[in-house]
Amino acid sequence: MTMEYLRHFAEQKLPCETFAALEIDALRVLRDAELIMAFIPPQDAVGHDSVNDKSAMVLTITKKGRQALREAFQRAGITGV
């Protein structure tokens, strides 16, 4: 599921902001894996509600993140990415 978020944000115009709790959690995983660069509020500042008053900002997809996307597309048989 986290790769779906990576794909989603790769398709957005960056920088991109989100207030959605699930997206912020996924971004934390992606950032820890060095697949994105992002400003993410501390975990205790983000509630468990579906939408928060604190946002996360995705700055860029890293080289490692783009490579992970290419590999995922290749495994799925999608070419030209």
C-alpha positions as CSV (number, residue, x, y, z in Angstrom):
1,M,0.0,0.0,0.0
2,T,2.9,2.4,0.7
3,M,4.1,2.0,-2.9
4,E,0.6,3.2,-4.0
5,Y,1.1,6.4,-2.0
6,L,4.6,6.8,-3.5
7,R,3.0,6.4,-7.0
8,H,0.2,8.9,-6.0
9,F,2.6,11.6,-4.9
10,A,4.9,11.0,-7.9
11,E,1.9,11.9,-10.0
12,Q,1.3,15.2,-8.1
13,K,2.8,18.6,-8.7
14,L,5.4,18.9,-6.0
15,P,5.7,20.3,-3.4
16,C,2.3,18.8,-2.3
17,E,0.6,19.1,1.0
18,T,-1.7,16.6,2.8
19,F,-3.7,16.7,6.0
20,A,-5.0,13.1,5.7
21,A,-3.8,10.9,8.7
22,L,-3.3,7.8,6.6
23,E,-1.3,9.6,4.0
24,I,0.9,11.2,6.7
25,D,1.6,7.8,8.2
26,A,2.5,6.4,4.8
27,L,4.7,9.4,4.1
28,R,6.6,8.8,7.3
29,V,7.4,5.2,6.1
30,L,8.4,6.5,2.7
31,R,10.6,9.2,4.2
32,D,12.2,6.7,6.6
33,A,13.0,4.5,3.6
34,E,14.6,7.5,1.9
35,L,12.1,7.3,-1.0
36,I,10.8,10.9,-0.5
37,M,11.9,14.1,1.0
38,A,9.2,15.6,3.2
39,F,8.3,17.8,6.1
40,I,6.2,15.7,8.4
41,P,4.8,16.8,11.8
42,P,5.9,14.8,14.9
43,Q,3.8,11.6,15.3
44,D,2.3,12.9,18.6
45,A,1.1,16.0,16.8
46,V,-1.0,14.0,14.3
47,G,-4.3,12.7,15.5
48,H,-6.0,9.5,14.6
49,D,-8.8,11.3,12.9
50,S,-9.1,11.0,9.1
51,V,-8.1,14.7,8.7
52,N,-5.8,16.7,10.9
53,D,-5.0,20.4,11.4
54,K,-1.3,19.6,11.0
55,S,-0.1,18.9,7.5
56,A,2.8,17.1,5.8
57,M,4.6,18.5,2.8
58,V,6.1,16.2,0.2
59,L,9.0,18.1,-1.4
60,T,10.4,15.6,-3.9
61,I,10.6,11.9,-4.8
62,T,14.2,10.9,-4.3
63,K,16.3,9.0,-6.9
64,K,15.9,5.9,-4.8
65,G,12.1,6.5,-4.8
66,R,12.0,6.8,-8.6
67,Q,14.0,3.7,-8.9
68,A,11.6,1.8,-6.6
69,L,8.7,3.0,-8.8
70,R,10.5,1.8,-12.0
71,E,11.1,-1.6,-10.5
72,A,7.5,-1.9,-9.3
73,F,6.2,-1.0,-12.7
74,Q,8.6,-3.5,-14.4
75,R,7.4,-6.3,-12.0
76,A,3.9,-5.4,-13.0
77,G,4.8,-5.6,-16.7
78,I,4.3,-1.9,-17.3
79,T,6.9,-0.4,-19.7
80,G,7.8,3.1,-20.7
81,V,8.1,4.5,-17.2
